[in-house]
Amino acid sequence: MPVIKLLCTTLGKTLGFFTVLVVFIAATLNYFEDSETVKYTSMAEDIKTLEENFRQQNKSCFILGASGETGKVLLQELLEHNIFSKITLIGRRQLTFEGKTYENLVQEVVDFEKLDDYAAAFQGHDVGYCCLGTTRAKAGAEGFIRVDHDYVLKSAEVAKAGGCAQFHLESSRGADKKSGFLYLKVKGQVEADIEALGFDRFAIYRPGVLLVDRQESRPAEWMARKFFSAVSAVGFRSMSVPIQEVAKAMVSNTVLQPEQKTEILENKDIATLGKSAGK
């Protein structure tokens, strides 16, 4: 009996601890919930008309980072919606695709260390999408800065010089050039530097944890995504977002007409727009 009583007491304390933990996490996430900075709730009924009007303008675009998780899904969405007469993929290597869907894609292989020598690849595009990026774990601190800041900024500069009017940048939730964390600081700095270039329109997307099954995902990353998937399922949308919703939001936002030249879509905005676009 004493043993059973001890087990019951221990179990009770454990359950109590986890209950407090769950409540704490819920309260924390609720505190950090993004306020919707852009209103997209009434967009669904207009998107088809906006896409058709945009399609008739015979515009072209390029994608940086089409081999990455977001870039791959973004390409699929652009091909499905067919709002551009020409899509160019710009990257370090030629990508392989199968099927007639991809037969009209243009691919430009460039050296990001010498982008001025490849200026022609960026000329004549109306819209640019940048999903280029790496991690500190893969490339080290210097490599991360080189890719996520230097390559991204230089690409934007060359694109702007080549006539690109609209630039869409995948950034990160919490991006801040004054941050003490390298990742967020670099993301915030490149946002500010690109804004200074003066595009006619500059859209910044700040997703939280991207919900996607990466082929190279490490155990810790896998566990984090499972956790945030569960959290998202119960209503907290500021910390994570399905990667499909990010891509859908980027495509749909392209045809919208914002009131300001620079716009920032936080995680909750992305989720709202992405879901509306999927209806």
C-alpha atoms as a printed R data frame, in Angstrom:
    type eleno elety resid chain resno       x      y       z
1   ATOM     1    CA   MET     A     1   0.000  0.000   0.000
2   ATOM     2    CA   PRO     A     2   2.723  2.535   0.836
3   ATOM     3    CA   VAL     A     3   4.310  1.835  -2.572
4   ATOM     4    CA   ILE     A     4   1.037  2.376  -4.398
5   ATOM     5    CA   LYS     A     5   0.412  5.530  -2.425
6   ATOM     6    CA   LEU     A     6   3.900  6.782  -3.286
7   ATOM     7    CA   LEU     A     7   3.363  6.033  -6.984
8   ATOM     8    CA   CYS     A     8   0.032  7.861  -6.957
9   ATOM     9    CA   THR     A     9   1.593 10.847  -5.225
10  ATOM    10    CA   THR     A    10   4.490 10.941  -7.705
11  ATOM    11    CA   LEU     A    11   2.148 10.585 -10.670
12  ATOM    12    CA   GLY     A    12  -0.032 13.355  -9.317
13  ATOM    13    CA   LYS     A    13   2.922 15.679  -8.929
14  ATOM    14    CA   THR     A    14   4.148 14.837 -12.450
15  ATOM    15    CA   LEU     A    15   0.754 15.517 -13.993
16  ATOM    16    CA   GLY     A    16   0.542 18.711 -12.011
17  ATOM    17    CA   PHE     A    17   3.911 19.815 -13.308
18  ATOM    18    CA   PHE     A    18   2.982 19.145 -16.913
19  ATOM    19    CA   THR     A    19  -0.332 20.920 -16.456
20  ATOM    20    CA   VAL     A    20   1.478 24.002 -15.179
21  ATOM    21    CA   LEU     A    21   3.984 23.699 -18.031
22  ATOM    22    CA   VAL     A    22   1.253 23.540 -20.667
23  ATOM    23    CA   VAL     A    23  -0.554 26.512 -19.131
24  ATOM    24    CA   PHE     A    24   2.707 28.459 -19.042
25  ATOM    25    CA   ILE     A    25   3.486 27.689 -22.687
26  ATOM    26    CA   ALA     A    26  -0.053 28.616 -23.730
27  ATOM    27    CA   ALA     A    27   0.132 31.902 -21.832
28  ATOM    28    CA   THR     A    28   3.519 32.680 -23.343
29  ATOM    29    CA   LEU     A    29   2.368 31.972 -26.885
30  ATOM    30    CA   ASN     A    30  -0.749 34.031 -26.319
31  ATOM    31    CA   TYR     A    31   1.418 36.951 -25.197
32  ATOM    32    CA   PHE     A    32   3.550 36.713 -28.332
33  ATOM    33    CA   GLU     A    33   0.635 36.299 -30.710
34  ATOM    34    CA   ASP     A    34   1.100 38.712 -33.605
35  ATOM    35    CA   SER     A    35  -1.474 41.385 -34.067
36  ATOM    36    CA   GLU     A    36  -2.623 41.379 -37.669
37  ATOM    37    CA   THR     A    37  -0.807 44.291 -39.256
38  ATOM    38    CA   VAL     A    38  -2.471 43.803 -42.638
39  ATOM    39    CA   LYS     A    39  -6.085 42.892 -43.281
40  ATOM    40    CA   TYR     A    40  -6.645 40.040 -45.707
41  ATOM    41    CA   THR     A    41  -9.873 38.545 -44.453
42  ATOM    42    CA   SER     A    42 -11.971 39.861 -47.357
43  ATOM    43    CA   MET     A    43  -9.418 39.070 -50.054
44  ATOM    44    CA   ALA     A    44 -10.735 35.674 -51.224
45  ATOM    45    CA   GLU     A    45 -13.597 36.914 -53.378
46  ATOM    46    CA   ASP     A    46 -11.336 39.325 -55.277
47  ATOM    47    CA   ILE     A    47  -8.235 37.205 -55.874
48  ATOM    48    CA   LYS     A    48  -9.384 35.560 -59.116
49  ATOM    49    CA   THR     A    49 -10.171 38.914 -60.680
50  ATOM    50    CA   LEU     A    50  -6.882 40.390 -59.492
51  ATOM    51    CA   GLU     A    51  -4.963 37.420 -60.879
52  ATOM    52    CA   GLU     A    52  -6.657 37.732 -64.249
53  ATOM    53    CA   ASN     A    53  -5.888 41.442 -64.455
54  ATOM    54    CA   PHE     A    54  -2.286 40.790 -63.466
55  ATOM    55    CA   ARG     A    55  -1.974 37.957 -66.007
56  ATOM    56    CA   GLN     A    56  -3.016 40.252 -68.827
57  ATOM    57    CA   GLN     A    57  -0.073 42.546 -68.084
58  ATOM    58    CA   ASN     A    58   2.325 39.916 -69.466
59  ATOM    59    CA   LYS     A    59   4.878 40.240 -66.664
60  ATOM    60    CA   SER     A    60   7.931 38.121 -65.916
61  ATOM    61    CA   CYS     A    61   9.590 37.087 -62.674
62  ATOM    62    CA   PHE     A    62  12.639 35.350 -61.245
63  ATOM    63    CA   ILE     A    63  13.089 33.127 -58.217
64  ATOM    64    CA   LEU     A    64  16.216 32.921 -56.085
65  ATOM    65    CA   GLY     A    65  16.471 29.765 -53.989
66  ATOM    66    CA   ALA     A    66  14.138 27.578 -56.051
67  ATOM    67    CA   SER     A    67  15.937 24.454 -54.821
68  ATOM    68    CA   GLY     A    68  15.067 25.221 -51.184
69  ATOM    69    CA   GLU     A    69  11.935 24.185 -49.315
70  ATOM    70    CA   THR     A    70  10.011 27.438 -49.762
71  ATOM    71    CA   GLY     A    71  11.355 28.061 -53.253
72  ATOM    72    CA   LYS     A    72  10.173 24.674 -54.523
73  ATOM    73    CA   VAL     A    73   6.639 25.209 -53.261
74  ATOM    74    CA   LEU     A    74   6.614 28.816 -54.495
75  ATOM    75    CA   LEU     A    75   7.531 27.625 -57.995
76  ATOM    76    CA   GLN     A    76   4.661 25.127 -57.924
77  ATOM    77    CA   GLU     A    77   2.218 27.838 -56.870
78  ATOM    78    CA   LEU     A    78   3.391 30.253 -59.565
79  ATOM    79    CA   LEU     A    79   3.062 27.582 -62.245
80  ATOM    80    CA   GLU     A    80  -0.395 26.627 -60.992
81  ATOM    81    CA   HIS     A    81  -1.699 30.208 -60.909
82  ATOM    82    CA   ASN     A    82  -0.003 31.085 -64.203
83  ATOM    83    CA   ILE     A    83   0.148 34.822 -63.506
84  ATOM    84    CA   PHE     A    84   3.509 35.321 -65.270
85  ATOM    85    CA   SER     A    85   4.338 34.907 -68.945
86  ATOM    86    CA   LYS     A    86   7.912 33.958 -68.045
87  ATOM    87    CA   ILE     A    87   9.530 32.455 -64.934
88  ATOM    88    CA   THR     A    88  13.296 32.373 -64.535
89  ATOM    89    CA   LEU     A    89  15.146 30.397 -61.893
90  ATOM    90    CA   ILE     A    90  18.458 31.921 -60.848
91  ATOM    91    CA   GLY     A    91  20.857 29.757 -58.879
92  ATOM    92    CA   ARG     A    92  24.245 28.102 -58.538
93  ATOM    93    CA   ARG     A    93  23.282 25.018 -60.525
94  ATOM    94    CA   GLN     A    94  20.836 23.730 -63.100
95  ATOM    95    CA   LEU     A    95  17.795 22.045 -61.585
96  ATOM    96    CA   THR     A    96  16.166 18.941 -63.061
97  ATOM    97    CA   PHE     A    97  12.414 18.796 -63.600
98  ATOM    98    CA   GLU     A    98  10.126 16.252 -65.230
99  ATOM    99    CA   GLY     A    99   6.910 16.915 -67.074
100 ATOM   100    CA   LYS     A   100   5.477 19.452 -69.503
101 ATOM   101    CA   THR     A   101   4.612 21.796 -66.636
102 ATOM   102    CA   TYR     A   102   8.244 22.855 -66.432
103 ATOM   103    CA   GLU     A   103   9.179 22.950 -70.117
104 ATOM   104    CA   ASN     A   104   8.870 26.735 -70.429
105 ATOM   105    CA   LEU     A   105  11.001 27.524 -67.376
106 ATOM   106    CA   VAL     A   106  14.190 29.488 -67.974
107 ATOM   107    CA   GLN     A   107  17.216 28.706 -65.827
108 ATOM   108    CA   GLU     A   108  20.244 30.933 -65.292
109 ATOM   109    CA   VAL     A   109  23.315 29.549 -63.517
110 ATOM   110    CA   VAL     A   110  25.327 32.250 -61.734
111 ATOM   111    CA   ASP     A   111  28.278 32.674 -59.408
112 ATOM   112    CA   PHE     A   112  27.008 34.639 -56.422
113 ATOM   113    CA   GLU     A   113  30.545 35.799 -55.697
114 ATOM   114    CA   LYS     A   114  30.620 37.580 -59.078
115 ATOM   115    CA   LEU     A   115  27.045 38.661 -59.662
116 ATOM   116    CA   ASP     A   116  28.021 41.764 -61.628
117 ATOM   117    CA   ASP     A   117  29.278 39.403 -64.323
118 ATOM   118    CA   TYR     A   118  25.812 37.849 -64.519
119 ATOM   119    CA   ALA     A   119  23.745 41.027 -64.615
120 ATOM   120    CA   ALA     A   120  22.012 39.853 -67.791
121 ATOM   121    CA   ALA     A   121  20.308 37.063 -65.843
122 ATOM   122    CA   PHE     A   122  18.507 39.686 -63.748
123 ATOM   123    CA   GLN     A   123  17.472 41.998 -66.570
124 ATOM   124    CA   GLY     A   124  13.942 42.379 -67.855
125 ATOM   125    CA   HIS     A   125  12.063 40.980 -64.868
126 ATOM   126    CA   ASP     A   126   9.145 42.811 -63.297
127 ATOM   127    CA   VAL     A   127   9.028 40.824 -60.045
128 ATOM   128    CA   GLY     A   128  11.698 39.098 -57.984
129 ATOM   129    CA   TYR     A   129  11.231 36.454 -55.289
130 ATOM   130    CA   CYS     A   130  14.047 35.687 -52.881
131 ATOM   131    CA   CYS     A   131  13.957 32.475 -50.832
132 ATOM   132    CA   LEU     A   132  17.736 32.242 -50.700
133 ATOM   133    CA   GLY     A   133  19.285 31.264 -47.407
134 ATOM   134    CA   THR     A   134  21.389 28.863 -45.378
135 ATOM   135    CA   THR     A   135  22.030 28.219 -41.693
136 ATOM   136    CA   ARG     A   136  24.909 28.873 -39.357
137 ATOM   137    CA   ALA     A   137  25.080 25.136 -38.694
138 ATOM   138    CA   LYS     A   138  25.689 24.438 -42.375
139 ATOM   139    CA   ALA     A   139  27.878 27.338 -43.410
140 ATOM   140    CA   GLY     A   140  29.347 28.757 -40.190
141 ATOM   141    CA   ALA     A   141  28.830 32.350 -39.077
142 ATOM   142    CA   GLU     A   142  30.755 33.939 -41.966
143 ATOM   143    CA   GLY     A   143  29.118 31.706 -44.551
144 ATOM   144    CA   PHE     A   144  25.676 32.444 -43.168
145 ATOM   145    CA   ILE     A   145  26.272 36.208 -43.379
146 ATOM   146    CA   ARG     A   146  27.659 35.874 -46.896
147 ATOM   147    CA   VAL     A   147  24.596 34.002 -48.180
148 ATOM   148    CA   ASP     A   148  21.724 35.520 -46.201
149 ATOM   149    CA   HIS     A   149  22.980 39.093 -46.363
150 ATOM   150    CA   ASP     A   150  25.625 39.619 -49.031
151 ATOM   151    CA   TYR     A   151  24.225 37.351 -51.760
152 ATOM   152    CA   VAL     A   152  20.648 38.444 -51.115
153 ATOM   153    CA   LEU     A   153  21.469 42.158 -51.090
154 ATOM   154    CA   LYS     A   154  23.679 41.991 -54.163
155 ATOM   155    CA   SER     A   155  20.988 40.071 -56.041
156 ATOM   156    CA   ALA     A   156  18.479 42.762 -55.144
157 ATOM   157    CA   GLU     A   157  20.867 45.495 -56.286
158 ATOM   158    CA   VAL     A   158  21.497 43.833 -59.658
159 ATOM   159    CA   ALA     A   159  17.786 43.131 -60.112
160 ATOM   160    CA   LYS     A   160  16.869 46.741 -59.341
161 ATOM   161    CA   ALA     A   161  19.435 47.947 -61.860
162 ATOM   162    CA   GLY     A   162  17.946 45.536 -64.401
163 ATOM   163    CA   GLY     A   163  14.468 47.040 -64.109
164 ATOM   164    CA   CYS     A   164  12.836 44.905 -61.417
165 ATOM   165    CA   ALA     A   165  10.089 46.927 -59.724
166 ATOM   166    CA   GLN     A   166   8.710 44.475 -57.172
167 ATOM   167    CA   PHE     A   167  10.840 42.440 -54.739
168 ATOM   168    CA   HIS     A   168   9.515 39.792 -52.343
169 ATOM   169    CA   LEU     A   169  11.839 38.628 -49.567
170 ATOM   170    CA   GLU     A   170  11.401 35.611 -47.316
171 ATOM   171    CA   SER     A   171  12.848 36.722 -43.991
172 ATOM   172    CA   SER     A   172  12.151 35.462 -40.464
173 ATOM   173    CA   ARG     A   173   9.909 36.113 -37.508
174 ATOM   174    CA   GLY     A   174  11.722 38.405 -35.077
175 ATOM   175    CA   ALA     A   175  14.084 39.875 -37.692
176 ATOM   176    CA   ASP     A   176  15.736 42.958 -36.203
177 ATOM   177    CA   LYS     A   177  19.001 44.578 -37.230
178 ATOM   178    CA   LYS     A   178  19.572 45.546 -33.577
179 ATOM   179    CA   SER     A   179  19.089 42.019 -32.275
180 ATOM   180    CA   GLY     A   180  21.767 40.360 -30.187
181 ATOM   181    CA   PHE     A   181  21.169 37.095 -32.052
182 ATOM   182    CA   LEU     A   182  23.171 36.755 -35.263
183 ATOM   183    CA   TYR     A   183  20.397 35.096 -37.256
184 ATOM   184    CA   LEU     A   184  17.774 37.730 -36.478
185 ATOM   185    CA   LYS     A   185  20.281 40.570 -36.802
186 ATOM   186    CA   VAL     A   186  21.368 39.489 -40.289
187 ATOM   187    CA   LYS     A   187  17.771 39.043 -41.410
188 ATOM   188    CA   GLY     A   188  16.839 42.474 -40.083
189 ATOM   189    CA   GLN     A   189  19.883 44.130 -41.632
190 ATOM   190    CA   VAL     A   190  19.250 42.756 -45.107
191 ATOM   191    CA   GLU     A   191  15.613 43.885 -44.868
192 ATOM   192    CA   ALA     A   192  16.769 47.433 -44.118
193 ATOM   193    CA   ASP     A   193  19.447 47.421 -46.810
194 ATOM   194    CA   ILE     A   194  17.056 46.239 -49.508
195 ATOM   195    CA   GLU     A   195  14.424 48.766 -48.463
196 ATOM   196    CA   ALA     A   196  17.037 51.492 -48.984
197 ATOM   197    CA   LEU     A   197  17.371 50.447 -52.651
198 ATOM   198    CA   GLY     A   198  13.963 51.986 -53.344
199 ATOM   199    CA   PHE     A   199  11.980 49.298 -55.141
200 ATOM   200    CA   ASP     A   200   8.534 50.421 -56.277
201 ATOM   201    CA   ARG     A   201   7.258 47.695 -53.984
202 ATOM   202    CA   PHE     A   202   9.111 45.688 -51.348
203 ATOM   203    CA   ALA     A   203   7.292 42.894 -49.503
204 ATOM   204    CA   ILE     A   204   8.900 41.233 -46.475
205 ATOM   205    CA   TYR     A   205   7.588 37.905 -45.207
206 ATOM   206    CA   ARG     A   206   8.456 36.948 -41.636
207 ATOM   207    CA   PRO     A   207   7.318 33.370 -41.067
208 ATOM   208    CA   GLY     A   208   7.907 31.577 -37.792
209 ATOM   209    CA   VAL     A   209   8.892 27.913 -37.711
210 ATOM   210    CA   LEU     A   210   8.240 26.489 -41.181
211 ATOM   211    CA   LEU     A   211   6.118 23.366 -40.936
212 ATOM   212    CA   VAL     A   212   7.618 21.038 -43.535
213 ATOM   213    CA   ASP     A   213   9.206 17.597 -43.506
214 ATOM   214    CA   ARG     A   214  12.770 18.345 -44.537
215 ATOM   215    CA   GLN     A   215  14.667 15.411 -46.050
216 ATOM   216    CA   GLU     A   216  17.755 16.484 -44.125
217 ATOM   217    CA   SER     A   217  15.918 17.340 -40.926
218 ATOM   218    CA   ARG     A   218  17.801 16.669 -37.712
219 ATOM   219    CA   PRO     A   219  16.015 15.047 -34.706
220 ATOM   220    CA   ALA     A   220  15.817 18.340 -32.809
221 ATOM   221    CA   GLU     A   221  14.321 20.106 -35.845
222 ATOM   222    CA   TRP     A   222  11.828 17.282 -36.331
223 ATOM   223    CA   MET     A   223  10.714 17.476 -32.697
224 ATOM   224    CA   ALA     A   224  10.388 21.268 -32.875
225 ATOM   225    CA   ARG     A   225   8.176 21.062 -35.958
226 ATOM   226    CA   LYS     A   226   5.960 18.412 -34.385
227 ATOM   227    CA   PHE     A   227   5.575 20.584 -31.286
228 ATOM   228    CA   PHE     A   228   4.705 23.731 -33.227
229 ATOM   229    CA   SER     A   229   2.338 21.770 -35.466
230 ATOM   230    CA   ALA     A   230   0.437 20.712 -32.362
231 ATOM   231    CA   VAL     A   231   0.505 24.244 -30.948
232 ATOM   232    CA   SER     A   232  -0.726 25.668 -34.249
233 ATOM   233    CA   ALA     A   233  -3.545 23.138 -34.334
234 ATOM   234    CA   VAL     A   234  -5.008 24.521 -31.105
235 ATOM   235    CA   GLY     A   235  -5.086 28.094 -32.320
236 ATOM   236    CA   PHE     A   236  -1.691 29.717 -31.737
237 ATOM   237    CA   ARG     A   237  -0.573 30.895 -35.179
238 ATOM   238    CA   SER     A   238   2.199 33.379 -34.459
239 ATOM   239    CA   MET     A   239   4.979 30.830 -33.916
240 ATOM   240    CA   SER     A   240   4.713 28.556 -36.974
241 ATOM   241    CA   VAL     A   241   3.158 28.269 -40.409
242 ATOM   242    CA   PRO     A   242   2.855 25.527 -43.062
243 ATOM   243    CA   ILE     A   243   5.290 26.185 -45.880
244 ATOM   244    CA   GLN     A   244   2.469 25.908 -48.429
245 ATOM   245    CA   GLU     A   245   0.756 28.891 -46.821
246 ATOM   246    CA   VAL     A   246   3.939 30.958 -47.107
247 ATOM   247    CA   ALA     A   247   4.169 30.239 -50.833
248 ATOM   248    CA   LYS     A   248   0.457 30.882 -51.400
249 ATOM   249    CA   ALA     A   249   0.715 34.172 -49.502
250 ATOM   250    CA   MET     A   250   3.667 35.314 -51.609
251 ATOM   251    CA   VAL     A   251   1.846 34.567 -54.865
252 ATOM   252    CA   SER     A   252  -1.454 36.134 -53.802
253 ATOM   253    CA   ASN     A   253   0.214 39.193 -52.315
254 ATOM   254    CA   THR     A   254   1.938 39.817 -55.646
255 ATOM   255    CA   VAL     A   255  -1.325 40.810 -57.296
256 ATOM   256    CA   LEU     A   256  -2.573 42.944 -54.419
257 ATOM   257    CA   GLN     A   257  -2.081 46.696 -54.325
258 ATOM   258    CA   PRO     A   258  -0.776 47.822 -50.925
259 ATOM   259    CA   GLU     A   259  -0.984 51.372 -49.692
260 ATOM   260    CA   GLN     A   260   2.738 51.642 -48.947
261 ATOM   261    CA   LYS     A   261   5.901 50.773 -50.877
262 ATOM   262    CA   THR     A   262   7.300 48.579 -48.109
263 ATOM   263    CA   GLU     A   263   5.123 46.079 -46.275
264 ATOM   264    CA   ILE     A   264   5.917 43.533 -43.587
265 ATOM   265    CA   LEU     A   265   3.803 40.416 -43.297
266 ATOM   266    CA   GLU     A   266   4.249 38.796 -39.911
267 ATOM   267    CA   ASN     A   267   3.584 35.110 -39.356
268 ATOM   268    CA   LYS     A   268  -0.109 35.593 -38.579
269 ATOM   269    CA   ASP     A   269  -0.595 37.759 -41.681
270 ATOM   270    CA   ILE     A   270   1.062 35.088 -43.815
271 ATOM   271    CA   ALA     A   271  -1.176 32.369 -42.373
272 ATOM   272    CA   THR     A   272  -4.312 34.437 -42.908
273 ATOM   273    CA   LEU     A   273  -3.450 35.355 -46.488
274 ATOM   274    CA   GLY     A   274  -2.227 31.860 -47.302
275 ATOM   275    CA   LYS     A   275  -5.428 30.263 -46.024
276 ATOM   276    CA   SER     A   276  -7.624 32.805 -47.818
277 ATOM   277    CA   ALA     A   277  -5.746 32.186 -51.051
278 ATOM   278    CA   GLY     A   278  -6.306 28.464 -50.710
279 ATOM   279    CA   LYS     A   279 -10.092 28.745 -50.582
